[in-house]
Amino acid sequence: MKLSKIRQYADGEIIIQEGATDRWLYFLLSGKIRISKNGVLICTIDNAGEVFGEMRMIDGLSRSTSIHAEGNTTCLAVDTAAKHRLESDDEAASLLTLLYKIMAEYISIRLRLSNENLIEAQQEIKRLKKCIPATKEKDQKNQDSHDELVYTGIIETITGG
């Protein structure tokens, strides 16, 4: 707790800015966060105890995503660069070991979820490709009508129509 602060954020407030080089690791205490990259939503997290901001601590690179509060959000922010404030090297080593163990567990869970999402996306792409009728070279002059057929076929497949 010597290295931590309770931080409260209002709806829409930025917690982590993509590209930043701050030293904070966060634990979500209450509320919800929105994670995005280049303005594209990756996911939202609302489970108390979730860790975020860990990648910078592991790889030392700049922040890879932006994180905003959704609604009133409270986090425990751990200053990962303030190990010198601990009473002993053993205390610092114990803290780092605990933090890395927690981060490894969360990274493993997130990697499994990412793998599942990737597989689902690949299956959807494969399914959608089957909806696109093959074209012959001689039909290239009718490309506009072909595009319309492809579009219609995808919409009908998705909506079940």
Sequence and secondary structure as in RCSB ss.txt:
>XXXX:A:sequence
MKLSKIRQYADGEIIIQEGATDRWLYFLLSGKIRISKNGVLICTIDNAGEVFGEMRMIDGLSRSTSIHAEGNTTC
LAVDTAAKHRLESDDEAASLLTLLYKIMAEYISIRLRLSNENLIEAQQEIKRLKKCIPATKEKDQKNQDSHDELV
YTGIIETITGG
>XXXX:A:secstr
 TTEEEEEE TT EEE TT    EEEEEEEEEEEEEETTEEEEEE  TT EESHHHHHH    SSEEEEEEEEEE
EEEETT GGGSS HHHHHHHHHHHHHHHHHHHHHHHHHHHHHHHHHHHHHHHHHHHS    GGGGGGHHHHHHHH
HHHHHHHHHT 
